[in-house]
Amino acid sequence: MNMTVPSWVGKVEELDATAFNRLARSSNVPILLYIGAPWCPPCTTMGPAVEKAAEDFGGHVRVVKVNAATDSQLLNSLKVAAVPMIVLYGEYGRELGRFLGNLSAREISRWVRTKFSQEQQEAYALVS
């Protein structure tokens, strides 16, 4: 069986606000949004960690980034006042959590797993 791997797997895609909003509304794959800026020293150290986390997530989480310096309208709509920030979205753009500050790749992965665990616990509580 020939399974085609999506082009985004294991990578960080750089998107503008329009492309991100379209993706968030239509994706059935969780999305990790990384918001950083070239003028931000913590962002320059976190960039490689986000890239490593994207490799580790494989096809389970789609990792995208937006440039805070060029997409201020998106930052306003998401109520982002500082960077670096990561925001995790579940299916079809539902926000699961956000974290402000610099994280290592391992810390990013741990944070995402925690958010998914909380999501499953909440879903289970609704069913039981």
Secondary structure as a PSIPRED ss2 file (coil, helix, strand):
# PSIPRED VFORMAT (PSIPRED V4.0)

   1 M C   1.000  0.000  0.000
   2 N C   1.000  0.000  0.000
   3 M C   1.000  0.000  0.000
   4 T C   1.000  0.000  0.000
   5 V C   1.000  0.000  0.000
   6 P C   1.000  0.000  0.000
   7 S C   1.000  0.000  0.000
   8 W C   1.000  0.000  0.000
   9 V C   1.000  0.000  0.000
  10 G C   1.000  0.000  0.000
  11 K C   1.000  0.000  0.000
  12 V E   0.000  0.000  1.000
  13 E E   0.000  0.000  1.000
  14 E E   0.000  0.000  1.000
  15 L C   1.000  0.000  0.000
  16 D C   1.000  0.000  0.000
  17 A H   0.000  1.000  0.000
  18 T H   0.000  1.000  0.000
  19 A H   0.000  1.000  0.000
  20 F H   0.000  1.000  0.000
  21 N H   0.000  1.000  0.000
  22 R H   0.000  1.000  0.000
  23 L H   0.000  1.000  0.000
  24 A H   0.000  1.000  0.000
  25 R H   0.000  1.000  0.000
  26 S H   0.000  1.000  0.000
  27 S C   1.000  0.000  0.000
  28 N C   1.000  0.000  0.000
  29 V C   1.000  0.000  0.000
  30 P C   1.000  0.000  0.000
  31 I E   0.000  0.000  1.000
  32 L E   0.000  0.000  1.000
  33 L E   0.000  0.000  1.000
  34 Y E   0.000  0.000  1.000
  35 I E   0.000  0.000  1.000
  36 G E   0.000  0.000  1.000
  37 A C   1.000  0.000  0.000
  38 P C   1.000  0.000  0.000
  39 W C   1.000  0.000  0.000
  40 C C   1.000  0.000  0.000
  41 P H   0.000  1.000  0.000
  42 P H   0.000  1.000  0.000
  43 C H   0.000  1.000  0.000
  44 T H   0.000  1.000  0.000
  45 T H   0.000  1.000  0.000
  46 M H   0.000  1.000  0.000
  47 G H   0.000  1.000  0.000
  48 P H   0.000  1.000  0.000
  49 A H   0.000  1.000  0.000
  50 V H   0.000  1.000  0.000
  51 E H   0.000  1.000  0.000
  52 K H   0.000  1.000  0.000
  53 A H   0.000  1.000  0.000
  54 A H   0.000  1.000  0.000
  55 E H   0.000  1.000  0.000
  56 D H   0.000  1.000  0.000
  57 F H   0.000  1.000  0.000
  58 G C   1.000  0.000  0.000
  59 G C   1.000  0.000  0.000
  60 H C   1.000  0.000  0.000
  61 V C   1.000  0.000  0.000
  62 R E   0.000  0.000  1.000
  63 V E   0.000  0.000  1.000
  64 V E   0.000  0.000  1.000
  65 K E   0.000  0.000  1.000
  66 V E   0.000  0.000  1.000
  67 N E   0.000  0.000  1.000
  68 A C   1.000  0.000  0.000
  69 A C   1.000  0.000  0.000
  70 T C   1.000  0.000  0.000
  71 D C   1.000  0.000  0.000
  72 S H   0.000  1.000  0.000
  73 Q H   0.000  1.000  0.000
  74 L H   0.000  1.000  0.000
  75 L H   0.000  1.000  0.000
  76 N H   0.000  1.000  0.000
  77 S H   0.000  1.000  0.000
  78 L H   0.000  1.000  0.000
  79 K C   1.000  0.000  0.000
  80 V C   1.000  0.000  0.000
  81 A C   1.000  0.000  0.000
  82 A C   1.000  0.000  0.000
  83 V C   1.000  0.000  0.000
  84 P C   1.000  0.000  0.000
  85 M E   0.000  0.000  1.000
  86 I E   0.000  0.000  1.000
  87 V E   0.000  0.000  1.000
  88 L E   0.000  0.000  1.000
  89 Y E   0.000  0.000  1.000
  90 G C   1.000  0.000  0.000
  91 E H   0.000  1.000  0.000
  92 Y H   0.000  1.000  0.000
  93 G H   0.000  1.000  0.000
  94 R C   1.000  0.000  0.000
  95 E E   0.000  0.000  1.000
  96 L E   0.000  0.000  1.000
  97 G E   0.000  0.000  1.000
  98 R E   0.000  0.000  1.000
  99 F E   0.000  0.000  1.000
 100 L E   0.000  0.000  1.000
 101 G C   1.000  0.000  0.000
 102 N C   1.000  0.000  0.000
 103 L C   1.000  0.000  0.000
 104 S C   1.000  0.000  0.000
 105 A H   0.000  1.000  0.000
 106 R H   0.000  1.000  0.000
 107 E H   0.000  1.000  0.000
 108 I H   0.000  1.000  0.000
 109 S H   0.000  1.000  0.000
 110 R H   0.000  1.000  0.000
 111 W H   0.000  1.000  0.000
 112 V H   0.000  1.000  0.000
 113 R H   0.000  1.000  0.000
 114 T H   0.000  1.000  0.000
 115 K H   0.000  1.000  0.000
 116 F H   0.000  1.000  0.000
 117 S H   0.000  1.000  0.000
 118 Q H   0.000  1.000  0.000
 119 E H   0.000  1.000  0.000
 120 Q H   0.000  1.000  0.000
 121 Q H   0.000  1.000  0.000
 122 E H   0.000  1.000  0.000
 123 A H   0.000  1.000  0.000
 124 Y H   0.000  1.000  0.000
 125 A H   0.000  1.000  0.000
 126 L H   0.000  1.000  0.000
 127 V H   0.000  1.000  0.000
 128 S C   1.000  0.000  0.000
